[in-house]
Amino acid sequence: MKKILAVALIFLFICYLNTTNFANERANEPDSIRYRFAPVVVTGQRFELPQKDVAASITILSPIVLGQINLNTVADAVSYLVPGVFTTRRAVIGYGVAALAGGSITVRGMGGKPNSQVLMLIDGRPDFQGIFSHPINDAYFLDNVDRIEVLRGPASAVYGTNALGGVVNIITQELPTHGFETKLAISYGSFNTQKYRFQHQGCFGHLKYLVSAGYLKSDGHRSNSAFESQNYAIKVGYQIDNHFRIDFNGSATPYQFQDPGPERILLAGYFDHGDIVRSSMDLTFSNQFNSTNGTIKIHGNFGHHQLSDGWNSDDQTNGIIIFQNFDLAHEIKTTIGFDAKRFGGTAHSRNKKLGTFFNDEYAGYLHLQKVLAKKFILGSGIRYEHNSNFGNEWIPKFSLVYHPWSPTAFRASAAKGFRTPSIKDLFLYAPANPNLKPERLWNYEVGVNQSLGKYLSLDVCSFYYEGDRLIETTSIAPGKIQNQNIGEIQARGFEAAAQITPITNLSANLSYSWLNANKVIPFAPNKFNYMLSYQFNRFNITFYGEHIRELYTSYQLNQVPPKTIVEKLPNYALVNLKMNYRLFEGLLLEFGIENLFDQAYQILKGYPMPGRTLISNMMFSF
């Protein structure tokens, strides 16, 4: 025991010495080190900050990490790599939509049912289906993504409705600063899964651009479970002068999916295929001066959904985001902002118009941050939100960060979360209730972030939250159900994440999360995630996976009135493998095996997940 303690003390001493040197050298470090040990985040406030100065639990999925596991979708990446986050799945590729779909992202137990309690952002703008208010995860591929920031816990004081459980912010790829580059990628694997991707980017003086196109298809691991999609994107930026810049983003994703249905059970909400088109755009004017910077962003998200049960809808979410940051005297930083958005659409069922519905929201907010004695960072913010259907809501937050010394940061925060009922909750289907009120939640948490040189970055937090007026479907008369604000929840949890680099070529990402609530929460398991990566010259090998415990699924039996069942599923563990070899500069070969040990498991009732799955990739760049 004494030997172990002695070795540990020597290791900590060496790490401390390296920490001192590292603080002076970080500007010269490669991206792999900077992302791990000196990251900057933009989620949680409207300006860039070192992660250690932010009083929120944020995980950054860097381009290095995303490249090592090379998954297809954002939803899969956050589920495998972020503590406290879980994504439901049912197929090799494709989540689908509606009652039996996968793709629900749960953060600390919020966001599974309903799946509109976690807000998806693309470069800081909200992105969700206008009628159901939930993200469409089949439209979020990892192509053109630079990094992903996941904020666990409410962020409504910054982003408003739907940021009740957390935020997933997809940061798209930066435009090039010089030259031209073209990338081609071809992929083939089990179940006739194919992927083709083209990307070209360049720079003409002050004008920069990126265009891409992709095609993805799979026959699926069950009969009638095929998926096929295309995706197109364009990004253009122009630097007007030293202070002003304008950027345009646009994307379109048409896709089709099949649903084979659950095995050996009849569930409500089943239909066998869907045809969906999602598109989005934003136009951003930004300014940058010595003591102030800001943004005006005009954004839109549009969709057309046609399902085999007769559902047909057109939806949109349009808005504007305006904010300005100021660096004031006495180390005070402040943000003043205004958001407005309009979301909704028109729905038909079996050629019958159900109606046209919209929500309008306007909000103003003020955030302040003050540094005290070079060691404390006090933060507070208040948002005033007005909704055309529900009236007004005040949304505050408070935070404190303490740096006793350079590599250590203690944090504490209290924040309110907020979600307005979706149009579906209010007006569509049998349980609709036009008198619903917004859901509310308060979250309290403490945490610590510790670095030990280049070898270890550790983040640990504990949280407690309580919510009321949560929307639940309940029986109000024989044979009649209705959505009502009757749900209450209290939950506490613990999350830990470590990034370890014991030697130059070996790295490990480990995380664990545990949740305990006053009632069973579907799709919020206790889980352990890991990623081990080793680089040897041009060869890289990565193992990653998860161990899932205490997973509960939720489903509705196909009967009148519908009956909701919550059922515990068997624990399971997944091991995945990715290997790549850079044959020469400009050509990367990759081979992977998902579910290496052919684990049998389910996440959604009646949907067995695929067993061992092979995938191969070849990527050119010139």
N, C-alpha and C positions, 0 to 999 in steps of 0.2 A: 504493500500500500504506500509506504514511504517513497519507494522508487517511482511509483506512478505519479505521486504528488510532485516529486522533484522534477520529473520530466515535464509535467504540465507547467510548473513555474518557469522552467527554462524556456519552454515554448512561448509562454505569455510574454516573457521578457524580450525574446527575439522579436516577437510581433510588435511590442511597444516601440522598440528601436526602429523597426521598419515603418511604423505608423508615422513617426516624426519625419523620416526622410520622404515618405510617400506624399505627405502634404505639400512638400516643395517640388515634387517631381510629377505630380498628376497631370500637369498641362502637357507633358511630353509622352504620356502613356498612350498605348494603342486603345482603340475602342473597346476591346475585350475587357480591359482593366477599368477604363473610365465608366462604362455602363454598370460594372459590378460594384465599384467602390466609390464613385463620385457622381452618381446620377443626378440629373436635373429633371424635374417634373413640371408639367403644365396643368395637370388635373388637380382639382381641389381649390384652385384660385384662378384668376384670369391672367396670371403672369408666371414667368419661369422662376423656379426656386430650387435650390438644392433639396433633395429629398429629406435630408435630416432637419431642415428648417420647417417642414410641413407637419402640422399636428393631426395628420390623418394616416390611416393604414393604406399605403399605396404600393402595389407591385408593378414593376416595370418589366415587360417582356421585350428584351432588346432584339435588334436584328440578328445578333450572334446566336442567341438562344433559339429564336424562331427558325433560323437557318439550320441549326443542328437537328431539330426534330422534323422540320419541313412537313407540317400538316397542311390540310387543305383549307380549314376554316378557322375563323377567329374563335368561335364558340368552343371548338375542341382544344385549341391552344390554352385558353384561360382555364378550362376545366382540368387539364393535365398539369398546369404550372402555377396556379394561384391558390393559396390556402383559403378555405372558406367559400370557394366557388365550385359549383357543380353544374354540368350541362347534361340534360337528358338526350339520349340517342336511341335510334331504333334500326339503323341500317349502316351499310358501308359508307355511303355518301347520301346526303339528303335528309333533312329533318321533316319536311312537309309542313302543313299548317293545320289549324283547328284542333279539335278535342283530343285526337290520338297522335298528335305530332310530337316529335322531339324538338330539341333546340331551346327549351326553356333554360335560362341561365339563372341559377339560384345563388344569391350572395347572402351568407349568414342566415339562410333559411327563408329569405324574402325573394320573391320573383318566380317561384314554381307555379303556384296556383293562387291568384292569377299571375300570368307571366308578363305583366306590365309594371312590376315594381322595381325593375332594374333598368336604368336609362342607358341606351346605346348612343354614343357620340361618334361622329366622324370629323376629325379636326375641330372638335369643340362644338359642333352643331348637333342638335337632336335629330335622331333618325328612327322613326317608327311608323307602323301602319296606322293611317289616320282614323280608321273606324274602331279597330281593336286596341290601339295604343301600345302594341307590343312590337319588339324588333322582329325582322324577318331574317333569321340567321342563315338561310340558304343564299342570301345576297352578300354576305360578308366573307369573301375569300381573302386569303393572306397575300395574294398578288398585290404589288404596289404598296404594301404596308411597311412602314419603317419600324414602328414599335407600337406596343399596346400598353396603356396605363389603366390599371384596375383599382378603383377606390372602393374600399369595403366600408360600408356604413353610409348613412344618409348624406347627400350633397345637395339638398334642395335649396339651401341658402344661396348657392351659386347657379344651379341649373333648373330649379323649379320642379314641376310635377314629374312623376315617375322615378325621380332619384331617391326613392324611399329606402331601398336596400343597398344601393350602390351605383357606381357608374363604370362603364367600360368605354374608354376613349381610344378610338383607332386613329393613330397618327399616320397619315399617308407619307409616302416617300418624298424626301426633299428633292427639288429640281437640281439639275447639275449646274456647276459653276463654270464649266468650260468643256469644249469638245462634244463628241457624239458617242453614243454607245447603243448597241442593239443586242438583245438577248432572245434566245429561242430555247424552249424547254419541251421535251417530249417524255411522257410517262405512260407506263403500261403495267397492269397487275392483275391479281385474281378477280374473278367475276367480270372479265372483259372491261375492267376499269381503265379508262384512257383519259389523258389530259394533254392538251397542247396549249402552248402559251407563247405570245409574241410581245416584246416590249421594246420601244425605241425612245431615246431621250437625247436632247441636244440643247445647244445654247448658241444664240446669235446676239452677241453684244449684251444688251440689257434684257433681251427676250429669251426665256427658257421654256421648255416644253417637255412633256412626256405623254406618249400614247401607248395603249396596250390593248390586246384582245386575247381572249382565252376560250377554250372549249373543254368541257368536262362531261364524261358520261360513265355510267356503270350499269350492268345488268342486274346488280344486286345479288345478295346471298340467298334470297328466297325467290320463288316464282312471283312474277308481277310486283317486283320491288325496284324497278329501273328508275334511274334518275339521269337527266340530261340538262345541261345549262350552257349558256354562252355569257361572257361578260366583256364589256367594252368600257374603257376609261380614257379620259383626257385631262391633263392638268397643264395649265399655261400660267406663267408668271412674268410680270414686267416690272423692272425697277425703274421708277420714274425719275428719281434723283436720290440723293443721300438719305432722304427722310421719308419718302413715300413709295409705296409698292401696291400693285394690284395683282390678284390671283383669281383664276377661275378653275373650278373642279366640276367635272361632269361624269356620270356613269350610267350604264344601263345593263340590266341582268334579266333576260328572259329565261325561264326554266320550266321544265315539266317533271312531275314525279308520279310514281305509282305507289299505292299502299296495299300490300297483300292482306292486311287485316290481322287481328290477333288470332293466335292458335287456340283452339279448344275452348273458346269463350266468346259470347256475344256482348259487345260493348256499344254504348250509345255514341253517336257521332261519327260512325264509320262511313267513308266513301272511298272509291278505289283509285281515283287519279285527279290531278289538278294541273292547271296551266296558268302560270303567273309571270307577270312582267313588273320588275321594279326599276325605277330610275331616280336619279337625284342630281342636284346641281347646287353650287354655291359660288357667290362672287364676293371677294373680300378686298376691302381697302384698308391698308394698315399704315400706321405712321410710327416713326421712331426718332426721338430726340434724347438729349442727355438726361433729362429728368422726367420725361413722360413718354408714354407710348400707348397706342390704342388700336382699336379695330372696329370697322363696320362690316358686318357680314350679312348678306341677303341669301337666304337658303330655301330650297324646296325639295320635297320628297314625294314621289308619285307612284301609284301602283294600280295594276288591273289584275283581279283574281277571278278565275273561272274554275269552279269545282264540279265534279261529276254528280254531286247531290242536288245540282240546280242553283247553287250560290253563284252570283255574279256581282262584282262590285268594282267601283273606281274610287280610290281614296287619294288624299293629298295632305301634306303637312308643309305649310309655308310660313316663313317668319323672317325676322330681322334681329340681329344681335349687335348692340352698340355698347362699347365700354372704353374707358380711358384710365390708365394707371398713372399715378403721380408719386415720385420720390420727393418727399417733403423734408423740411429741416428736422433735426433731432431724431433722425433715423426712423421716420414714420413713412410708411408706404400705404397708399389708399387706392381703392378702385371704385369708380362710379359707373353704373351700368344700367341699361334698359333693354329688355327683351319683349318681343311681341310675336305671337304665333297663332295661326288658325289651322285647325286640323279636323278632318272628318271626311265625308264622302257620300256617295249614293250606292245603295244596296238593292239588289233584286234577288228573289228566290223563286225558281221555277217560272221565270218570265213575269213575275208579279213584282212591281216596285214596292219596296218596303219603306222607302223614304230617302230624303237627303238631310243629313245632319251635320252640324259643325259646332265646334267649341272655339271660342276666342279667348286668348289669355294675354294679359299685359302685366309686366312686372318692372319695378325699379329696385335697385339694390345699392348698398354702400358697405364696403369692407375696409377695415383698418387693421394695420399691423405695426407694432411698435417694438423696437429693440431696446432692452434695458440692461445696463451694466455689462454689455457685450456677451451676456450669457443667457438672458431670458428673451423670448419672443412672445409678446402678448398679441392675440388676435381676436377679432370679433366681427360679426357681420349681421346684417338684417336685410331681408327681402320682403317687399310688399307685393303680393300677387293678387290680381283681379281676374276672375273667370266669369264669362258671360252667363254661365248656368248656376254657379255656386256662390258668387259674391267674392268677398275678400279674405285673404289669409296672410298673417305675419309669420315669417319663417326666420328665426334667429340661429346663430351659432357662436360658440365661444371656444377659445383654444389657448394652450400654453405649451411652449417648448423650452426646455432647460438644457443648456450645454455645460456641464460641469468641467469638461475638458474636450479637446478637439474631436476625438473619435466617438464620443458618446452623446446621445440625445435622448432625453426623457420627454415624453409628450402626454398631454391630457386634453380631452375635448368633450364638449357636449353639443349635440346638433339635432335639429328637428328635421324629420323627413315628411314628405307630403306627396300624395297622389290623388289626382282628381279621377272620378269614375270615367271609364271609357264610354264611348257611344254605344258599344255593345252592352255594357252593364246597364245603361240607362234605357235603351229603346228597342233592343233586338232580342229575339227569342223569348220563350215562355217566362223565365225568371226576371225579365227586365223590370226596372223600377225607376221612374223619372225623378223620384224624390231622394235619391241617394246623395250623401254628403261625401266630402273628401276623406280619405284615410290619413291618419296622423301617426307619427312614431317619434319617440325621443331616444337617442343613443348616447351612452356615456362610455368612454373608454380611456385606458391608460396604456402606455407602451414604452418600449425602449429600443433604440437602434444603436448597435455597437459594431465598430470596425476594429479589426486586429490586423493592421498592415494590409498587405496584398493577399493574406491568407484566408481571412474570414470576414464576412459581413452577416450580422445576425439581427433579426427583427422579431420582437416578441410583443404581443399585445393581449389584453383581456378586455372584454366589453360586456355591457349589459344594456338591453333595450326593452322598452315597453311601448305597446301600440294599442290604440283603441279605434273604434269606428271602422274596423276592417270589414270589407265587404264579403259576406258569405251568403250562399244560397240555402234557404231554409224552407221547410214546409209550413204554410200558413193556413191550410185547409185541406181536407181530404182530396188528394189528387192535384193540389195546386202548390207550386213553389214560387219563391220570389227572392231576389237579391235584397239584402238588408245590411245596415251598418251595425252588426251585432258582434263582430269578432273582437276579441281582446287577446293580447299575447304579451308574455314576459319571457325573455330568454337571456342566457348568459353564455359566454363562450371564451375560447382561448385559441390563439393562432401563433404559430412560430414558423419562421422561414430562415434558412441559412444558405449562404453561397460560400463555398469552400474551394480554395485553390492551393492544395498542399504542395504541389510542384507545378512548374511552368505549364506542362502539357496536359495536366489532369484537372478537371473541375467537376464540382458537384453542386446541384441545387436540391435542397431537401426542404420539405414543409409538412406541417401537421396542423389540423384544425379539428376542434371539438366544440359541439353545440349542445346545450341542454335547455329545453323550453318547458313551459307549463302544459303543453299539449304536443301531440305528434305532428311534426312538420314534414310533409312529403318532399322528397328530393333534396334533403339537407343532411347527408351522411357525415359521420366522422371519417376523415380520410387522411391518408399519408401519400404524399407524392414525391417522386424522386427523378432526377436526371443526372446520369454520370457520363461524362464525355472525355475521351482521350484523343489527343492529336499527336500523330507521329509522322513527321515530314509532311507528305501530301495526303496522308491517310487519316481519316477521322472515324471513330466509332462511338456511338451514343446509345446508352440504354436509358429508357424512361418508362414510367408507368405509375400505377396507383393501387393502393389497397383500400377498399371501400368497406366500411362497417356501418351498421345501423341505418341501412337505406330502406326507406318506406316509399312505396309507389301509391298512386291514387288513380282510380278509374271509376267510371259510371256504368253500371249494368244496363243493358238495353231493355228497360221495362218502363211502365207508366205507373206513377211518376218515376223519373230516374232516381236511382239509389247510388250514392257515392260510397265507395269502399276504400279504406286506407289499409294497406297490407305490407307487412315487413318482408323484404326479399333476402335471400341468402347473401352472406358476405362474399366478396370476390377480390382477386388480385390480378392485375394485368402487367405483363412485361412486354415491352416493345423494343425493337432494335433498328437502328439506322446506321449505315456505313456509307461513307463517300470517299472517293479518290480523285484528286485533281490530276488528270493524265498529263495535261500541260496547261499553261496559262490560257484561259478561255474555254476549257472543256472540263466539266465536272461530271463524274459518273456516280450514281447512288443506287443502293439496294437496301430494302427494308423489309422487316417482318413485323406485322402488328399482331398482338395476342400470341406471342411466341409459344406459349405452353398450351394453346388451344383451350383456354378456360371457357366453360359454359356459364353464361350469366344473362340476366335480363335487367333492364332498367324500367321499361314500360311493360305493363302486364300483357302477356301473350305475344311479346315480340322478342324472340331469341336473338341475341346479338351474334355477329359473325365470329367464326372461329379463326384459326390461323390464316392470315392474309398476307400475300406477297405483293411487293410494289417495287418497280425499278424506274429510275429517272436518268435522263441525259440532258445536260444544260450547256448551251454554247453562249459565249458572249464575245463580241468583237466591236 
